[in-house]
Amino acid sequence: MSEELPSSWARLHPLSPLARAGAALVAVLLVAGPRQLLGEGIDGTRAVLDAVVAGVVLATGAVSWLVTRWRVSEGELQLELGLLRRQSLRVPLVRLQAVDVVRPLAARLLGLSELRLVLAGSGSGKARLSFLAHGRAMQVRAQLLAVGAGLHETTPEATEQPLTRVPNARLIASALVGPPAVLVALVVPVLVVLAVVEPSSVGPVLTSLATAGFGAFAVVLRRLNVEMSFTIADAPDGLRLRSGLLQTRAETIPAGRVQGVRLVEPLLWRPFGWCRLEVDVAQQREHEVGEEDVQQLSSALLPVGTREQADALLALVLPGASTRPPPGAQPPRRARFKAPLSYRRLAAWCTEDHLVGRTGRLEVRTVVVPLAKAQSIRWSQGPLQRRLRLVTVHVDTAGRRWSVAARDRDEDDADDLLVRLPDLARTARLR
C-alpha cells in the first residue's frame, strides 16, 4: 500500500544531509588522509582542522534539511527552503512534463534518490526533492505524474516498452576510439623520431604528453560515468533514458519538447558503422539547474549504435525525418572554393515538416530541426560568399545546444528557402 502525497508539511529523508555532503566529505578525506598518513606521525592540529571542516559540511547539510519542507496542495508542489533567505516555491503540476530520478553515489549507498521536476517553459532548477528513500521516490514520481495529467494520484504509471540497450563493451570501445586513439596515433611517430634524432628530449616530451593524455582519458571517464548501462524505453509520456556508472540518472524526453536532433559520425567510428544520435530538448536554463548538473546532463539519445538504430529512434522522436540526403541537396560546385575540405559533406534539404543540414570535415554532423519549433529564420553572407553568390540560411529554436544551417546555398535557392520556410513553419504548427 503506497503512501499518499503529503497535504501537510513534510520533511525529506533524515539521511539527506549525508547524501548532500557525500562528495564534499570524500574530497576532505582525499586531501586529509594522505597528508596525515605520509607525514611524520599524526598532526593533531591539522586533524582537528580537518574534523572541523567535515563537521561544517555535515552541519550545513543538516541545517538545509531542517529548513526544507514540502507538500502537495491545490494541484501544486509547494517547497519552502532557506535559512537566512527564505524561499517559497509553488510548482503547478499541470505544467509538469517529466520527473527525472537522479542517484549520486552517496545517495545510492544510503538507498536514497532525488526527484527533479521538468516543467513546460524555462522551469525552475530548484523544483526538486533531495532526497527521499528510493522506493518512496518512485511512488512520489508516479503520483506527481498522475496528478499532473489530471488523474487521481493512485493511478498506476503507464508501462514502458524497452527499445534499445547499448552494450557497455561497445560504449567503452567507442570512447577509446576517439581522443586516446588520436593521441596515440600522433604521439608514437613523434617519439620514434625523437628517439632517433635527439634521445635526450624524449623525457621532457613524455612529461608534456602525459598531461595531455590525462586530460584525454578524463574526458573518456566522464563520458563513461554518464552513459554506461544506457537503455532506452518507449512510454506514453515520452522516451525514457537510464544510464550512469557512479551517479545514475533516469530521465524522460517528453513528446513535443524535442527542438532538434543531431547525427554525429566521427571519422574513426565509420569503419565500424557506428554513429551517435543526440537530442536538443527545451529544458531548464543552465544558470537554473546549476553548473555541476549541466556537466551531468547527457545529450545522447543513442551514445553509440548503428545507422539502423539511429534511424529507428529518429522516426520515434521526429516522425517523417531522415538524415539521408535526397538528390539536389548538395550546394553548387563553386562552394568548393569556400569550403574545400568539407564540400563533399555539405548538404541541406527541406521537407514539409523539417529542415536538415549536414556539414563536417573529419566528423560528419547532420542536424534535423522540426519547423514547428522554429523561432527565428535568418541568413548570413560573408565577403567570400558574396563574391561566390552563396548564402547560409539559419533556423533557430528554443534549444540550447545547436541550430540548423543550410550552408553555402546558391543565392536564388536561399531566397526561395527564405520565402518558403515561414509558411512551412506556420503550417507545421497547425498540424
C-alpha positions in Angstrom: 0.0 0.0 0.0 1.6 3.2 -1.1 1.6 6.4 1.0 -0.4 9.4 -0.2 1.2 12.6 -1.2 1.5 14.8 1.9 -1.1 17.5 2.1 0.5 18.9 5.3 4.2 20.0 5.5 6.6 17.1 5.5 10.4 16.8 5.6 12.8 15.0 3.3 14.6 11.8 4.4 16.7 12.2 7.6 19.8 10.9 5.8 19.6 13.7 3.2 22.4 15.7 4.9 24.8 12.8 4.4 23.7 12.4 0.8 24.2 16.1 0.1 27.6 16.2 1.8 28.9 12.9 0.4 31.0 14.4 -2.4 32.4 17.1 -0.1 33.3 14.6 2.6 35.1 12.4 0.1 37.1 15.4 -1.0 38.1 16.2 2.6 39.2 12.6 3.1 41.2 12.5 -0.1 43.0 15.6 0.9 43.4 15.0 4.7 44.0 11.2 4.6 47.2 11.1 2.5 48.5 14.3 4.3 48.2 12.6 7.7 49.5 9.2 6.6 52.5 10.5 4.7 53.6 12.9 7.4 55.8 12.1 10.4 53.0 10.9 12.7 49.6 12.3 13.2 49.4 16.1 13.2 46.9 16.9 15.9 46.2 20.4 14.9 45.6 19.5 11.2 43.5 16.6 12.3 41.3 18.9 14.3 41.0 21.3 11.5 40.0 18.6 9.1 37.4 17.3 11.5 36.1 20.9 11.9 35.8 21.2 8.1 33.9 17.8 7.9 31.7 18.9 10.7 30.8 22.2 9.0 30.0 20.3 5.8 27.6 18.0 7.7 26.2 20.8 9.7 25.4 22.8 6.5 23.6 19.7 5.2 21.7 19.3 8.4 20.6 22.9 8.5 19.4 22.7 4.9 17.4 19.6 5.8 15.8 21.3 8.8 14.7 24.4 6.9 13.3 22.4 3.9 9.8 21.1 3.8 7.3 20.1 1.1 3.7 19.2 0.4 1.2 18.9 -2.4 -1.8 21.1 -2.1 -4.3 22.6 -4.6 -2.6 20.9 -7.5 0.8 22.4 -6.7 4.1 21.0 -5.3 5.0 23.5 -2.6 8.5 23.8 -1.3 9.9 26.0 1.5 13.6 26.3 1.9 16.4 28.6 3.0 17.6 29.8 6.4 18.7 33.4 6.1 16.9 33.9 2.9 13.6 32.0 3.0 12.1 30.9 -0.3 8.7 29.5 -1.1 8.3 27.7 -4.4 4.9 26.8 -6.0 5.1 24.4 -8.9 1.8 23.9 -10.8 1.7 20.2 -11.6 -0.4 20.9 -14.7 2.9 22.2 -16.2 4.7 19.0 -15.2 6.1 17.2 -18.2 8.5 14.7 -16.6 10.2 13.8 -13.3 13.8 12.6 -13.5 15.3 10.3 -10.9 18.9 11.1 -10.0 21.0 8.9 -7.7 24.5 10.3 -6.9 26.9 7.7 -5.5 26.4 8.7 -1.8 22.7 8.6 -2.2 22.8 5.2 -3.8 24.9 3.9 -0.9 22.2 5.3 1.5 19.3 4.0 -0.5 18.1 7.5 -1.5 17.1 9.2 -4.7 16.5 12.7 -5.9 13.5 13.8 -7.9 13.9 16.7 -10.4 10.8 18.1 -12.0 10.9 19.1 -15.7 8.3 21.8 -16.4 6.9 23.4 -19.5 8.7 26.6 -20.3 12.0 27.5 -18.6 11.1 25.7 -15.4 12.9 26.0 -12.2 16.1 24.3 -11.3 15.1 24.2 -7.6 12.0 22.2 -8.3 13.5 19.0 -6.8 13.1 16.8 -3.8 16.6 15.9 -2.4 16.3 13.2 -1.0 13.7 10.5 -0.5 14.1 6.8 0.1 14.3 5.2 -3.3 11.1 3.2 -3.1 9.2 6.3 -1.8 10.8 8.4 -4.5 9.4 6.1 -7.2 6.0 6.3 -5.6 6.1 10.1 -5.4 7.2 10.3 -9.0 4.3 8.2 -10.3 1.9 10.2 -8.1 3.1 13.6 -9.3 2.8 12.5 -12.9 -0.7 11.2 -12.3 -1.8 14.4 -10.7 -0.1 16.5 -13.4 -2.1 14.5 -16.0 -5.4 15.3 -14.2 -5.7 11.8 -12.8 -6.1 10.5 -9.3 -2.7 10.1 -7.6 -3.4 6.3 -7.1 -3.5 5.8 -10.9 -0.7 3.4 -11.8 2.1 4.6 -14.0 1.9 3.6 -17.7 4.0 0.7 -18.7 7.1 1.2 -20.9 8.3 -0.8 -23.9 12.1 -1.4 -24.0 13.7 -0.3 -27.2 17.5 -0.4 -27.1 20.3 -1.2 -24.8 23.8 0.0 -25.6 26.4 -2.8 -24.8 28.9 -1.5 -22.4 31.7 -3.1 -24.4 30.8 -1.1 -27.5 30.5 2.1 -25.4 34.0 1.6 -23.9 35.4 0.8 -27.3 33.8 3.9 -28.9 35.2 6.1 -26.1 38.7 4.7 -26.6 38.5 5.0 -30.4 38.4 8.8 -30.0 40.8 11.2 -28.2 43.0 8.4 -26.8 43.4 6.8 -30.2 44.2 10.1 -31.9 46.7 11.0 -29.2 48.5 7.6 -29.5 48.5 7.9 -33.3 50.1 11.3 -33.1 52.5 10.7 -30.2 54.1 7.4 -31.2 55.6 8.6 -34.5 56.9 11.7 -32.8 58.6 9.7 -30.0 60.1 7.3 -32.5 61.6 10.2 -34.5 62.9 11.9 -31.3 64.4 8.7 -30.0 66.5 8.5 -33.2 67.3 12.2 -33.7 67.5 13.6 -30.2 67.2 10.9 -27.4 67.7 13.4 -24.6 64.5 15.2 -25.5 62.3 12.2 -25.1 61.9 12.6 -21.3 60.5 16.2 -21.4 58.2 15.4 -24.3 56.8 12.4 -22.4 56.1 14.6 -19.4 54.2 17.1 -21.5 52.3 14.3 -23.3 51.4 12.7 -20.1 49.4 15.8 -19.1 47.6 15.7 -22.4 46.9 12.0 -22.1 45.5 12.6 -18.6 43.1 15.2 -20.0 42.0 12.9 -22.8 41.3 10.0 -20.5 39.5 12.3 -18.1 37.1 13.1 -20.9 36.6 9.4 -21.6 35.9 8.6 -17.9 33.5 11.5 -17.6 31.6 10.2 -20.7 31.5 6.6 -19.4 30.3 7.8 -16.0 27.3 9.5 -17.6 26.5 6.9 -20.4 27.3 3.5 -19.0 24.5 0.9 -18.9 22.5 3.1 -21.3 18.9 1.9 -22.0 16.0 3.5 -23.9 12.3 2.6 -23.5 9.2 4.0 -25.1 6.3 5.1 -22.8 3.1 7.2 -23.3 4.8 10.2 -21.7 7.9 10.1 -24.0 11.2 8.3 -24.3 12.8 7.1 -21.0 16.5 7.1 -20.8 18.5 5.4 -18.0 22.3 5.5 -17.6 25.1 6.1 -15.2 28.1 4.4 -13.5 28.7 6.2 -10.2 25.7 8.6 -10.5 22.7 7.0 -12.2 20.0 9.0 -13.9 16.6 8.1 -15.2 15.2 10.9 -17.4 12.2 11.3 -19.7 12.2 13.1 -23.0 8.6 14.2 -23.3 6.9 14.2 -26.6 6.8 17.7 -28.1 9.9 19.1 -26.3 12.4 18.0 -28.8 13.9 21.1 -30.5 16.4 19.2 -32.8 18.3 16.0 -33.3 21.9 15.6 -34.4 23.5 12.6 -36.0 27.3 12.5 -35.4 29.6 10.2 -37.4 33.3 10.5 -36.2 36.0 9.5 -38.6 37.4 6.6 -36.5 33.9 5.2 -36.0 33.0 4.9 -39.6 34.9 1.6 -40.3 32.7 0.0 -37.6 29.5 1.5 -38.9 28.9 3.4 -35.7 27.2 6.8 -35.1 25.9 8.9 -32.3 22.4 10.4 -32.0 22.0 13.5 -29.8 18.8 15.4 -28.9 18.3 19.0 -28.0 15.4 19.5 -25.6 13.8 22.7 -24.3 14.6 22.4 -20.6 15.9 24.4 -17.7 18.4 27.0 -18.5 22.0 26.3 -17.3 22.0 29.0 -14.7 18.8 27.5 -13.2 19.9 23.9 -12.9 23.4 24.7 -11.7 26.8 24.2 -13.3 27.5 20.9 -11.7 24.3 19.5 -13.1 24.9 20.8 -16.6 28.0 18.7 -16.8 26.0 15.6 -16.0 23.2 16.3 -18.5 23.5 13.9 -21.3 22.5 15.0 -24.8 22.8 11.4 -26.1 19.7 9.7 -27.4 22.0 6.9 -28.6 25.6 7.2 -27.3 26.9 4.7 -30.0 25.0 2.5 -32.4 24.3 1.6 -36.0 22.6 3.8 -38.6 19.6 1.5 -38.5 19.2 2.0 -34.7 19.6 5.8 -35.2 17.1 5.9 -38.0 14.6 3.9 -35.8 15.0 6.3 -32.9 14.8 9.4 -35.2 11.5 8.1 -36.5 10.1 7.9 -33.0 11.3 11.4 -32.0 10.7 13.2 -35.3 8.3 11.2 -37.4 9.0 11.6 -41.1 12.5 12.9 -40.7 15.5 11.4 -42.5 19.3 12.0 -42.3 19.9 10.6 -45.8 20.2 13.5 -48.3 17.9 13.4 -51.4 19.2 14.3 -54.9 19.9 18.0 -55.2 20.8 18.5 -51.5 24.4 19.5 -52.3 25.5 23.1 -52.7 26.7 24.5 -56.0 30.1 23.4 -57.2 31.6 26.9 -56.7 31.1 26.3 -52.9 34.3 24.3 -53.2 36.3 27.5 -53.2 34.9 28.5 -49.8 34.8 25.1 -48.1 37.3 22.8 -49.9 37.7 20.4 -47.0 34.0 20.0 -46.1 32.4 20.4 -49.6 31.8 16.7 -50.1 29.9 16.6 -46.8 27.8 19.8 -47.2 24.1 19.2 -47.8 20.8 20.7 -46.9 17.2 19.9 -47.7 13.8 20.9 -46.6 10.6 18.9 -46.2 7.1 20.0 -45.2 8.0 19.4 -41.5 11.8 19.5 -41.2 14.9 21.4 -42.2 18.1 19.3 -42.3 21.6 20.5 -42.6 24.8 18.4 -42.9 28.4 19.5 -42.6 31.8 18.4 -41.2 35.3 17.6 -42.2 36.6 14.7 -40.2 33.4 14.4 -38.2 30.2 14.5 -40.1 27.3 16.2 -38.3 23.7 16.1 -39.6 21.2 18.4 -37.7 17.4 17.9 -38.1 15.1 20.6 -36.8 11.2 20.4 -36.8 9.9 23.5 -38.5 7.1 23.7 -35.9 9.7 24.6 -33.3 11.3 27.4 -35.4 11.6 30.7 -33.5 13.7 32.7 -36.0 14.9 32.4 -39.6 17.9 34.4 -40.7 20.6 34.4 -43.4 24.2 35.4 -43.4 26.7 36.1 -46.1 30.4 36.7 -45.7 32.7 38.6 -48.1 33.8 35.4 -49.9 30.3 34.2 -50.1 29.2 37.5 -51.7 31.8 37.0 -54.4 30.7 33.4 -55.0 27.0 34.3 -54.7 26.4 32.0 -51.8 24.2 32.4 -48.7 23.8 30.5 -45.5 20.3 30.2 -44.1 19.8 29.5 -40.3 16.8 28.3 -38.3 16.9 28.8 -34.5 14.8 27.1 -31.9 14.4 27.2 -28.1 17.1 24.5 -27.8 20.3 25.4 -26.0 22.8 23.2 -27.9 22.6 24.0 -31.6 20.7 25.3 -34.6 20.4 24.1 -38.2 22.1 25.8 -41.1 21.8 25.4 -44.9 25.3 26.4 -45.6 26.7 27.9 -48.8 23.5 27.7 -50.9 23.0 29.5 -54.2 21.5 32.9 -53.7 18.4 32.1 -55.7 17.9 28.9 -53.8 18.4 30.7 -50.5 15.9 33.4 -51.4 13.3 30.7 -52.3 14.1 28.9 -49.0 13.6 32.2 -47.0 10.2 32.6 -48.6 9.0 29.1 -48.1 10.3 28.4 -44.5 7.9 30.9 -42.7 4.8 29.4 -44.4 6.0 25.8 -43.8 6.7 26.6 -40.1 3.2 28.1 -39.7 1.6 25.1 -41.3 3.6 22.7 -39.3 2.5 24.4 -36.0 -1.2 23.9 -37.0 -0.8 20.1 -37.6 
